[in-house]
Amino acid sequence: MTSLPPLRGICNHLIETTHMDQFTRNYSIALGIIVIFALALWVKSSWQPQVWEINAMLESDKQLANYPYQFKLRSLENGVAVLSTPRSPAFPAMSFLEIIHPQLADKAQDDPAMIAAQQELIDHQKRAMGLMLAQPGVTKVDWELDVRWLADHGIHTPNNP
């Protein structure tokens, strides 16, 4: 009978170990399911081959490709294309133009060089908009300030502190 207590201890240890292994296994399975679900949501939200194709088309357009700023499609949902833009009411065109054309710094808004640069921006923005509206299913174009591009060029906007 002296060998019984050690056997009981071994059995208790096995039961506790099995219980712990089962908990660890169940925890790992639950954690794995959560990670897979989160990864699937991320892939679904970022998987936009149509957006990639349209951006490739914008990049390959000869008129747009020669401009210092590359307009990009941010999203396409329910017929509304959201294009990036370097200007908005929060960030006027003159400030952007001084970045891509440093010779315009300190020029007045009515200076002929500034007017020409503004017209060039307008023409390129209209070109990007026209290409978007020519895409099947696109009925409207909205614009979104490209705060990342501005930040890359040392400009901080209210949307990008």
Steps between C-alpha positions, in 0.01 A plus 500: 500500500795732523515533121141634483564862604760559231264347244220728618732799463590393148132460409417842641792646310382335178147628551623854567743485209234366264260772615766765448590362159132501402465861617813601311376319191156664517656839568736459205214396270288799608792737459580352157138545386504864613828567319377332180173695515685832551738417215206413271331834580822687428553320168138559400522872576832551323443264206390737225633382164280748312657787694848365422417473130363854484805636686723324246298666223538843667875448540540399136303796361757716319352834608469401867832314515692818413346700786693516831194379697347161422124484552397168653170325545444450873173308482219408268163425656146529368614685189693764699871522429709674766815649350792646690571869454777730619261785579185565698340785693732401788806509273483751211641434155760777534666319790518179299629679191784655700610147592513363145619831349732664756548796266138599580578561868400851604318564170163672518188303416446715190858462377494357142730209599274412795189522280662271242597249770146507642357440154740210448381345829137551400563341160664194657229468762233519226691238299506263798131564562414438133691172497313392813158592363582300185534184710201263497274553800658827614237771530668751731847608610576627850833641607702420812799704616818295469640564848761225459651669192498834678662351811766338281576852377518651850150648511270436793131562450213500753428139391865405548648660814 
